[in-house]
Amino acid sequence: MAQRPNLLSHFQNLVVESQNRAMAQDKYKFVFTANEAASEGVTEPIRLPKLIRKAMSLARGPISKYKIGAVGRASSGRVYLGVNVEFPGLPLHHSIHPEQFLVTNLALNSEKGLRQLAVAISNDCIEFGVPCGNCRQFLLETSNEVDIKILLKSKHEAEGSFGKLKLLLPYRFSPDDVLPKGSPLLLEKRDNCLILSRSAGEICSSDCSHLKCKALAAANNSFSPYTDSPSGVALRDEDGILYRGWYIESVAYSPSLGPVQAALVDFVARSRGKGFDKIVEAVLVEKNNARVSQEATAKMILDTIAAPNCDFKVFHCDVDFQKSILVNSDR
């Protein structure tokens, strides 16, 4: 009988440890199911600001010292966080905006659309406004841009209201002005039908642990309809965890997001707070003779932020024309 209090105490300690682990995991959480979001107070789209402080706490703004957050609801009902990411030692135009982060994470998680978006424009998380011009243009690339609603809320309003993205860019330059009708847009399923060049060696599958295979799979998801220069990057950290991302182009060019930045979105979202210096290996896969090469920029970024001994390799790929014919005939 004398042992019972000790057993009870041991059980209580286990419960507390389990709760602490869960809290530590939640601290770095970027994706919420509808039920998880509801438990945070996001029971309807107008409540998206309930998660904005959590988003801002995850931002990485060592240069500007600004922590900017965005919260978006995908067509699946899941809720995503977006944050600004800046890289010490690099110009700010290499930074990732919160809206770019959020949309890229939607793509990485195979979401089909963004429904509502809330972007904090004040440090006190009271005011919510329109994305910057760069991000409005970036959002235009998504397959359902006409349906995206942006939360507008001043500090004098209790809840605010939603306005349509298309009203924020009334005379916009959009993919419709350039691409053939019916072309797949960002967040729509795509296969660039790329295969590694013979000099790159054999390819396994996207399910294996080889970085070049992961990078090739990423390149096949790349959205590059304006320059036809798809590319993908795969990263490995010191714990052996893999991350990947792909080049996302904008019809206005400058809002485009490079494949390294896209892979770093995956890293920030899943590495649970690790520093970029924990990245020890990287592979870039891009097309032979591409009009836009990512190699020099990718190397510059990784040389600046990754581990000093980070192993960076580049492989080239070509289009499998037979597969391309089959894929295009199914559209």
C-alpha positions as CSV (number, residue, x, y, z in Angstrom):
1,M,0.0,0.0,0.0
2,A,2.9,2.4,0.7
3,Q,3.9,2.2,-2.9
4,R,0.7,3.5,-4.4
5,P,1.4,7.3,-3.9
6,N,4.8,6.7,-5.6
7,L,3.1,5.0,-8.6
8,L,0.5,7.7,-8.8
9,S,3.2,10.4,-8.7
10,H,5.1,8.5,-11.4
11,F,2.0,8.4,-13.6
12,Q,1.3,12.1,-13.0
13,N,4.9,12.9,-14.0
14,L,4.5,10.9,-17.2
15,V,1.3,12.8,-18.1
16,V,3.0,16.1,-17.5
17,E,6.0,15.1,-19.6
18,S,3.6,14.0,-22.4
19,Q,1.8,17.3,-22.2
20,N,5.1,19.3,-22.3
21,R,6.2,17.4,-25.4
22,A,2.9,18.1,-27.1
23,M,3.2,21.8,-26.2
24,A,6.7,21.9,-27.6
25,Q,5.5,20.4,-30.8
26,D,2.6,22.8,-31.0
27,K,5.0,25.7,-30.6
28,Y,6.4,25.0,-34.1
29,K,3.1,24.0,-35.7
30,F,2.4,25.5,-39.1
31,V,-0.6,23.4,-40.3
32,F,-3.8,22.9,-38.4
33,T,-6.7,20.6,-39.2
34,A,-10.2,22.2,-39.0
35,N,-10.7,20.7,-35.5
36,E,-7.2,21.8,-34.3
37,A,-7.9,25.3,-35.6
38,A,-11.3,25.3,-33.8
39,S,-9.6,24.4,-30.6
40,E,-7.5,27.5,-31.0
41,G,-10.6,29.6,-31.5
42,V,-10.8,29.6,-35.3
43,T,-14.3,28.3,-35.6
44,E,-15.0,30.3,-38.8
45,P,-12.9,32.3,-41.3
46,I,-13.5,35.6,-39.6
47,R,-11.7,34.1,-36.6
48,L,-8.4,33.5,-38.5
49,P,-6.7,36.3,-36.4
50,K,-6.9,34.0,-33.4
51,L,-3.7,32.3,-34.7
52,I,-1.8,35.4,-35.8
53,R,0.3,35.7,-32.6
54,K,1.4,32.1,-33.0
55,A,2.4,32.8,-36.6
56,M,4.3,36.0,-35.6
57,S,6.2,34.1,-32.9
58,L,7.6,31.8,-35.7
59,A,8.8,34.5,-38.0
60,R,12.5,34.9,-38.8
61,G,13.3,38.5,-39.3
62,P,16.9,39.0,-38.1
63,I,17.6,41.9,-40.5
64,S,14.4,44.0,-40.4
65,K,13.6,43.0,-36.8
66,Y,10.0,42.8,-38.0
67,K,7.9,39.7,-37.2
68,I,5.1,39.4,-39.8
69,G,2.4,36.7,-39.8
70,A,-0.3,35.5,-42.1
71,V,-3.1,32.9,-41.5
72,G,-4.9,31.3,-44.4
73,R,-7.7,28.7,-44.8
74,A,-7.2,26.2,-47.6
75,S,-10.0,24.7,-49.7
76,S,-9.5,21.5,-47.6
77,G,-10.5,23.3,-44.5
78,R,-7.1,23.1,-43.0
79,V,-5.5,26.3,-41.7
80,Y,-1.9,27.4,-42.5
81,L,0.5,29.9,-41.0
82,G,2.8,32.1,-43.0
83,V,5.8,34.0,-41.7
84,N,8.5,36.3,-43.1
85,V,11.9,34.7,-43.4
86,E,15.1,36.8,-43.8
87,F,18.6,35.5,-44.3
88,P,21.5,37.3,-42.5
89,G,24.2,38.4,-44.9
90,L,21.9,38.4,-48.0
91,P,20.0,41.2,-49.6
92,L,16.3,41.5,-48.5
93,H,15.0,40.7,-52.0
94,H,16.0,37.1,-51.3
95,S,13.6,37.1,-48.3
96,I,10.4,35.1,-48.2
97,H,7.2,37.1,-47.5
98,P,4.5,35.5,-45.2
99,E,2.0,35.2,-48.1
100,Q,4.6,33.5,-50.3
101,F,5.5,31.2,-47.4
102,L,1.9,30.3,-46.9
103,V,1.1,29.6,-50.5
104,T,4.3,27.6,-51.0
105,N,3.4,25.4,-48.0
106,L,-0.1,24.9,-49.5
107,A,1.7,23.6,-52.7
108,L,4.0,21.4,-50.6
109,N,1.0,19.9,-48.9
110,S,-0.9,19.3,-52.2
111,E,-3.7,21.8,-51.3
112,K,-5.9,22.8,-54.3
113,G,-6.8,26.4,-53.3
114,L,-6.7,29.2,-50.8
115,R,-10.0,30.5,-49.6
116,Q,-9.4,33.2,-46.9
117,L,-6.3,35.0,-45.8
118,A,-5.5,37.3,-42.9
119,V,-2.3,39.3,-42.8
120,A,-1.3,41.3,-39.7
121,I,-0.1,44.9,-40.5
122,S,0.5,45.9,-36.9
123,N,2.8,44.5,-34.2
124,D,-0.1,44.4,-31.7
125,C,-2.0,42.0,-34.0
126,I,-5.1,44.3,-34.0
127,E,-5.0,45.6,-37.6
128,F,-5.2,43.4,-40.7
129,G,-4.8,44.6,-44.2
130,V,-4.0,43.8,-47.8
131,P,-0.8,42.0,-48.9
132,C,1.9,44.1,-50.4
133,G,1.9,44.5,-54.2
134,N,4.6,41.8,-54.6
135,C,2.4,39.2,-52.8
136,R,-0.9,40.3,-54.5
137,Q,0.8,39.5,-57.8
138,F,2.1,36.2,-56.4
139,L,-1.4,35.2,-55.3
140,L,-2.7,35.8,-58.8
141,E,-0.8,32.6,-59.9
142,T,-3.1,30.3,-57.8
143,S,-5.8,28.4,-59.5
144,N,-8.6,30.0,-57.6
145,E,-7.4,33.6,-57.3
146,V,-10.8,35.0,-58.1
147,D,-12.2,33.3,-55.0
148,I,-9.5,34.4,-52.5
149,K,-10.8,36.7,-49.8
150,I,-8.6,39.0,-47.7
151,L,-9.5,40.1,-44.2
152,L,-9.6,43.9,-43.8
153,K,-9.8,45.1,-40.2
154,S,-8.9,48.4,-38.6
155,K,-8.0,48.8,-34.9
156,H,-11.5,50.3,-34.4
157,E,-13.4,47.3,-35.7
158,A,-14.2,44.2,-33.6
159,E,-14.0,41.7,-36.5
160,G,-13.5,43.4,-39.8
161,S,-14.7,42.0,-43.1
162,F,-13.4,40.1,-46.2
163,G,-12.7,41.7,-49.5
164,K,-11.9,39.9,-52.8
165,L,-8.3,39.8,-54.0
166,K,-9.4,40.7,-57.6
167,L,-10.7,44.0,-56.3
168,L,-7.3,44.9,-54.9
169,L,-5.7,44.6,-58.3
170,P,-8.4,46.0,-60.7
171,Y,-6.1,46.4,-63.7
172,R,-3.9,43.5,-63.0
173,F,-1.4,41.7,-65.3
174,S,-2.3,38.1,-64.7
175,P,-1.5,34.6,-66.1
176,D,-4.6,34.9,-68.3
177,D,-2.8,37.6,-70.3
178,V,0.0,35.3,-71.2
179,L,-0.9,31.6,-70.9
180,P,-3.1,29.6,-73.3
181,K,-6.6,29.1,-72.0
182,G,-6.8,26.0,-69.7
183,S,-3.1,26.0,-68.7
184,P,-2.6,24.5,-65.2
185,L,-1.9,27.2,-62.6
186,L,-0.2,27.2,-59.2
187,L,-1.8,24.6,-56.8
188,E,-3.1,22.6,-59.7
189,K,-1.7,19.1,-60.4
190,R,1.2,19.2,-62.8
191,D,4.0,16.9,-64.1
192,N,6.8,18.5,-66.0
193,C,7.9,15.0,-67.3
194,L,11.6,15.6,-66.4
195,I,14.2,12.8,-66.3
196,L,17.8,13.1,-65.2
197,S,20.4,13.4,-67.9
198,R,22.5,10.3,-68.4
199,S,25.5,11.9,-66.8
200,A,23.5,12.2,-63.5
201,G,23.2,8.5,-63.1
202,E,20.2,6.3,-62.3
203,I,17.1,7.5,-60.6
204,C,15.2,5.6,-58.0
205,S,11.9,7.1,-57.0
206,S,10.6,10.1,-55.0
207,D,10.1,7.7,-52.1
208,C,13.8,6.9,-51.7
209,S,16.2,8.9,-49.5
210,H,18.5,10.1,-52.3
211,L,18.5,13.9,-52.5
212,K,18.8,13.9,-56.3
213,C,15.6,11.8,-56.5
214,K,13.8,14.1,-54.2
215,A,15.0,17.2,-56.1
216,L,13.9,15.7,-59.4
217,A,10.5,15.0,-58.0
218,A,10.4,18.6,-56.8
219,A,11.4,19.9,-60.3
220,N,8.6,17.9,-61.8
221,N,6.2,19.9,-59.6
222,S,7.8,23.2,-60.4
223,F,5.6,26.0,-61.7
224,S,7.5,27.7,-64.5
225,P,5.1,28.4,-67.4
226,Y,6.7,31.7,-68.4
227,T,10.4,30.7,-68.9
228,D,10.0,26.9,-69.1
229,S,12.8,26.6,-66.5
230,P,11.5,24.2,-63.9
231,S,13.8,23.3,-61.0
232,G,13.8,21.7,-57.6
233,V,15.9,21.6,-54.5
234,A,16.2,18.9,-51.8
235,L,18.0,19.5,-48.4
236,R,19.2,17.3,-45.7
237,D,19.9,18.4,-42.1
238,E,22.4,17.0,-39.6
239,D,19.7,14.7,-38.3
240,G,19.1,13.1,-41.7
241,I,15.7,14.8,-42.2
242,L,14.9,15.7,-45.8
243,Y,13.2,18.8,-47.1
244,R,12.2,19.9,-50.6
245,G,10.8,22.7,-52.7
246,W,10.5,23.9,-56.2
247,Y,10.7,27.1,-58.3
248,I,7.5,29.1,-58.4
249,E,7.2,31.7,-61.2
250,S,5.2,34.8,-61.4
251,V,4.0,36.4,-64.6
252,A,5.4,39.7,-63.3
253,Y,8.8,37.9,-62.8
254,S,10.1,39.7,-59.7
255,P,7.6,38.0,-57.2
256,S,8.9,34.6,-58.3
257,L,10.2,32.3,-55.5
258,G,13.4,30.3,-56.1
259,P,13.7,26.6,-55.4
260,V,16.1,27.1,-52.4
261,Q,13.6,29.5,-50.8
262,A,10.8,27.0,-51.4
263,A,12.8,24.2,-49.8
264,L,13.6,26.5,-46.9
265,V,9.8,27.0,-46.4
266,D,9.6,23.3,-45.9
267,F,12.6,23.5,-43.6
268,V,11.2,26.2,-41.4
269,A,7.7,24.5,-41.3
270,R,9.0,21.1,-40.3
271,S,12.4,21.5,-38.6
272,R,11.0,22.7,-35.3
273,G,13.1,25.7,-34.9
274,K,16.4,24.5,-36.2
275,G,18.9,27.1,-37.6
276,F,19.8,27.1,-41.2
277,D,23.3,26.1,-40.2
278,K,22.0,22.6,-39.5
279,I,21.6,22.1,-43.3
280,V,24.5,19.9,-44.4
281,E,23.6,18.7,-47.9
282,A,21.7,20.1,-50.8
283,V,20.9,19.1,-54.4
284,L,19.6,21.3,-57.2
285,V,18.0,19.7,-60.3
286,E,17.3,22.0,-63.2
287,K,16.8,21.7,-67.0
288,N,19.7,21.5,-69.4
289,N,20.2,24.9,-71.1
290,A,17.4,26.5,-69.1
291,R,16.6,30.1,-69.8
292,V,16.7,30.8,-66.1
293,S,19.4,28.9,-64.1
294,Q,19.2,28.7,-60.3
295,E,22.7,27.3,-59.8
296,A,24.6,30.5,-58.9
297,T,21.8,31.9,-56.7
298,A,21.3,28.6,-54.9
299,K,25.0,28.3,-54.2
300,M,25.2,31.9,-52.9
301,I,22.3,31.4,-50.5
302,L,23.6,28.1,-49.2
303,D,27.2,29.3,-48.9
304,T,25.8,32.1,-46.7
305,I,23.3,30.4,-44.4
306,A,24.0,26.6,-44.4
307,A,26.6,24.7,-42.5
308,P,30.2,25.6,-43.6
309,N,30.8,22.1,-44.9
310,C,27.4,21.9,-46.7
311,D,27.7,19.6,-49.7
312,F,26.0,21.2,-52.7
313,K,25.5,19.3,-56.0
314,V,23.8,20.2,-59.2
315,F,22.2,17.7,-61.6
316,H,20.6,18.5,-65.0
317,C,17.5,17.0,-66.5
318,D,15.6,16.8,-69.8
319,V,12.0,16.4,-70.9
320,D,10.8,12.9,-71.5
321,F,8.9,13.7,-74.7
322,Q,7.0,10.5,-74.9
323,K,5.6,10.9,-71.4
324,S,4.9,14.6,-72.1
325,I,2.8,13.7,-75.1
326,L,0.7,11.3,-72.9
327,V,0.4,13.8,-70.0
328,N,-0.8,16.6,-72.3
329,S,-3.2,14.4,-74.2
330,D,-5.0,13.6,-70.9
331,R,-5.6,17.3,-70.2
